[in-house]
Amino acid sequence: MKKAIQFGAGNIGRGFIGGLLSNAGYHVVFADVNEAILNGINNDKQYKILVKDVECFEQTITNISAVSSISEDIIKEIEEAEIITTAVGPLVLKRIAPTIAKGIQARKNNGNKNYLNIIACENAVGATAILKEEVMKVLNEEEISYMEEYIGFPNCSVDRIVPPCTNENPLDVTVENFYEWNVEEAKIKGEVPQIEGMNLVGDLIAYVERKLFTLNTGHAITAYLGSLAEYKTVDESIKDEKIATIVKAAMQESGQGLVKKHGLDLEAHYKYIDKILNRFKNPYLNDDVKRVGREPLRKLSSKDRLVNPLMTAKSYGISVDNLIIGVGAALHYDNPEDAQSVELQETIKDLGVKEAVKKISEIKDEELLNAIETSYQKLTSKQLA
């Protein structure tokens, strides 16, 4: 039987890619460190994906097992796998890379000439390429040569809102109906996997940036403005007309940059924006602004969802007033339970807003830095209430 390994058995791993792999006929091995989840999967051997949207329905996911990602058992699983996917968060990729490298070493040592494709399904540009770099650090030249022949590392873009929800069965996952998984076809090794829901594409960067500059940009700005206005969830936040107006305008600014960069159809892209905004309004998801706003340092980095679209749009002479408001709102994000939020607030306190933004986001344009500082100072919960 075909075997797939899904690193990360959390809500996204179970509620999105893991479910698609199971439905495509793979035996899915979930690799994680959460013993409660691992034991639950191995005991129940199934769970449900609860689709909550305009139309609500359930999917039962079977043909699954679980293994600790820090045990030697995972190496054997990697030896037998045809596909490996991840949903661990971009910052965790370097932690799982040595384990994947050991699995590749074992495949080589055993003379395994079957193809394996590894796809990092993370909210980051070029996540699979990042994972590949980390894996290569562990391998010698001979092992890298083997890897280049038999192991594919296609990049991808993923899109599905999977909020943390408490269900009667802790293995069950609540998701929205919409999803998108675009995979770089040219970098797949061997026969292309037949997985319903996996969209094979040529120019992946256009899909990656369309999603990053639209869903991720709008989602983050909604969360940061919502947090300032003391809302708890994304759907509550986007119902606020002031917030909705800023978010839509910011997404249109970033969209105009995308249209210029990739030659997209502006009218079609604006319809895509409207579709995304309607997804934010889904009350069934109960999507916490703290979840969406977490790790603000990463989200304020030069290649991520706030600064990247801002600088892209600005480079084409497009107005970025609302994207600037989004960055200003992100700088206000103050969550004592989030290590990056704590570090962000400490950096602003120590360096001031302009120098903090320069350090975190690598923005050097003084006029833009002044505009961000002004936006930060103007943003208060009273303005948004």
N, C-alpha and C positions, 0 to 999 in steps of 0.2 A: 504493500500500500504506500502511496505517496506520503511523504512526511514533510511537515513545515514546522519551523520553530518561531514562536512569537516571543521575543524578549520584551518583557513588560506585560504583566497580567492585570494591570489596572483597568479602569473603565474604558479607556481608549483602545487598549490592546484587545480586550474582550468584546467591546461594543462596536468595533469597526473592522480592523484588518483581520483579527482572529476569526471573526464571524464569516467574513468573505472567504477566507482560506478553507474553513470547515465546509461551507456550502459548495466549494469547488471540488470537494472530494479528498482533501488532504486530512491526514491525522495531524491535528495541531497540538504541539507540545508548548505549553506556556512556561516560560522561564522567568523566575522572579525570586525575590528574597522574602516576600511576605508569606510566612508559613501558614497562616490562616487561610489565605487564598489558595495556596498550593494544595493544602489538605482538602479544602472544599471541592476543588476541581477533581482531585483524584478519588474522592469519595462519591461525589454526585455524578461525575462523568457527563454532566450537561449543565446548561444554564439558559436563561432567556434574555433576548434583546427586546426591550419594551419600547416600541416606536411611538412617541407621543407628539402628535402634530395635528393638522386639520383632520387627518385620518389616523386613528390609533390601532395598532395591531401588535402581535407578538411573533417572534421567531425563536424556535428552540435550537440551540447549538449543541451538537453531539460530536462524537468521535474525537475526544480531547483527553489530554493528560497534562500533568505538570511536573516540573523538576526545579530544584534550586539552581539558580544561575551562578552560585558560588561553590557548587559541589562538583566532584569529578564526573558525576552522571551526565552533566550537560555535554561533555566532550564526546561521549558515545552518541548522543543525539545529533550533534553537529556532523559526525561522521556519516550518519544515515540520511541527513536532510537533503531535500531538493531546493528548498527556499527558506531563507531566514528573513524575518521582518522585525522591526523594533518600534516600540512606542514607550520610550523610557524618559524622554526629555532630552534636548540637545546637550545639556551639560553632563549627562550620564553616559553618553556614547564612549567617552575615553575610558570609562570604568569597565565596560563590557568588552572593549576591543581586545584586551589580552586573552580573555576566554575564547573569543571567536578565533583569535590567532592560534591558540592551542588546538582548537578543532581542525583548523586548516593544516597544521603540522601533522596531526594524527591522520588526516585523509591522505596527505602526501606519503607519509611513512608506510601506510597500508596499501599504497599503489592505487588509490581510488581515483579513477579517471572519469567519474560521473560529474556532470556540471552542477554547480551550486550558485544560486543568485541571492545576494544579500541586499536588502532594501531598507534603508533607515526612513521610517515614516514619521518624521518629526516636523514641527513648525519652525523650520530653518532652511535657508537657501543652501543647497548643496550638502545636505546632512549626510548622505551616503558617502560622498567624497571625503567628508571630514572623518567619518568612521573608517574608511579605507586607509587614510593617512595614519590614523592611530594604530590600526592593525599592522601596517607595514613596519612600524617602529619596533615590533616584537620579532619580526621574521628576518632570516638571513637571506642572502641573494638567491640561493637555490630555491628556498621556500617562496620567495616573491615571484620567481620565474614560474613556479608551479601555479601560484595563485593567479597570475596574469593569464595563464592558459585555461584554467578550469573554473575560476571563481569570478562571477560577474558582480559588478557594483553599480547598478543603475540608480540614478537619482530619481526622486519623485516629489510630487506635491500631494498633500492630503487635506481634506476639508470635510469635517463633520463636527457638529457641536455635541460633545458628550459630557454633560455636567455631572458633578458628584451628587447622586440622589440616594436616599436611603430606601431600599426596597425590602420587602419581607424576607426574601432570600438574598443574602449579601452578595451572591455571585451574579444576580441579575443586573442588567445595565439599562438605564434609560437614555435614549438617544432621539435626535430629530430624524425625520424621514430623509432629508437631503444628505447626500454624500458625494464626494468626488475623490478619485485616486488616479492620478496621472503618472505614468511610469515611462522613463526614458528607454525606448525600445532598442536603440542602437547598442546599448551597453549590456543587454541581456546576453548571457552565454548559453549556447546550446538551444534546444527547442524552447520556444516562447511558452511560458505557463498559460494554461487556459483557465482564467479566473474571471467569472462574471463580476463586473464592477471595477475591474482594473482596465483603465483606458490607456492604450499604448500611444505615445506621442513622439514626434521628432524634435521640435523646438520646445523643450521643457521649460526653459527659463521664462518664456512668456506666460505659461500657466502658473509657474511658481510665483512670479511677481504679481500676476493678476489676483491671485488669492491673497498674497502677503499684503499688497497695497489696498485691498478692498475689504475682505472679511477681517483679517487680522488688524488692519489699521482702524477700521470702524469699531470693531469689538473692543479694542484697547481704549480708544478715546471714549466710547460709551461708558466703560467701566471706570475710568479715571474721573470723568465728569460726574458720573453717578455717585462715586465714592465721596467726592467733594460736596455733593448735594445731600449726602447721607442716605442714599437709596441702598437697598440690600442686593437687588438683582438687576440683571441687564434689561429684562422686560419692563421693570419699574422705571429704570433710567430712561429708556428710549421713548417711553410714554410722555416724558417731560418735553414739551414743545421746544424749549430753548436748547436742550441737549440734542434733540433730534435734528434741529436745524443746523447746529454746528457739525454734528457727525456727518450728515448727508453732504454738507458743503465741503468738509474735509475729504470725504471719499470721492467727491467730484474733482477736487483739486488733484488728488493723487491719480485719479482716473485719466485726467487730461494728460498727465505726465506719461502714463502707460500708453495711451493712444499715440502720442508723439514717438515714444521709444520703440514700440513694437508694431506700429501700423494697425492698431485695432480699430474697429468701427465704433465711433463715439456713441451713437444712438444705442447700439447693442450693449455697450458697456454700461451706459446709464440704466438700462433695463436690468442688467446684472446687479447693479448697486441697489436698485429698488427691491430685487429679490432677496438680497442680503439683509436689508433693513427689515423686511417682513420676517425673516428668520429670527432676528433679535427680539421681535415682539412675541415670540412663542411662549405663552405663560406656563406651559407644561414643563419646560426645562428647568425653571427656577434657578437660573444660572447666576451664581454668586459673583458679585463684582470683585471680591477678594481673590477668587480663583482666576478670573480673567486678567486681573491687574498684577498678579504675582510676578516676581522677578523683574522689577522695573529697570534694573541696570541693563539686562539683556535686551529688553524691549526698546531702550533708549540708545542702544549701540548703533554704529554707523550703517550696518547692513540689515537692520531689522525694521519692524513695521511702522515706526514713527519717523525716524530721521531719514531712512532710505527714500521713502516716497516724497518727503519734504525736499530733500536735495535734488531728487530727480525732477520734480515739477519745477523747482526754482531754476534748474539748469536750462529749461526751455522757456523761461520768462513768464511762467504761469504764476498767478497770485497764490500765495500759500498762507494766507491769514488764518484760516481755520485749522490747518495742520499745525501752525505755531501754537494755537490755543491748546491743541491736543498734547503737544510737548509740555507746555506750561502746566497742564492738568496732571500729567504723569509725574512731574517734579514734586507735586504736592502729595503724591501717594505715600501715606504714612501708616504702615501696618507693622506693629511690633513683633508679630509672629512670622514675618517675612524677612529673612536675613538681608536680602538685597535692598529691601525698603529701608531697613535700619541703616545700612551703609550709605544709601542715597541721601537720607536726611542728615547723616553725620558729615558727608562730603559737602553738602550745601551749607551747613553750619560752619564748617572749617574754611571753605574756599569762597563762599558766596555763589550766587546762582550762575553768573556768567562763566566763572572758572570751573565750576562743577560740570556744566554742560560741555565746556571745551574738553575737559578730561574724559567724560563718559562717552560723549557722542562724536568727538574729534571734529566738531564744527569750528572753523577758524574765521569765518566771515563775521566781522565785528558788527555790521548792521543787523545781521540775522541774530546774533547773540543778544544784542540790545533788545530786539523785538521779542525774543523768547523771555528775557528777564522782565520786560514790561508786561507781557501776558501773564507770567507767573505772579507778579505783584497784584494784578487786577483781579485774578481769579480768587473768589471767595465763595463759600457756601451761600452767602446772602445773595450774591449775584445770580446764582443758579436756582435759588429757591422760588 
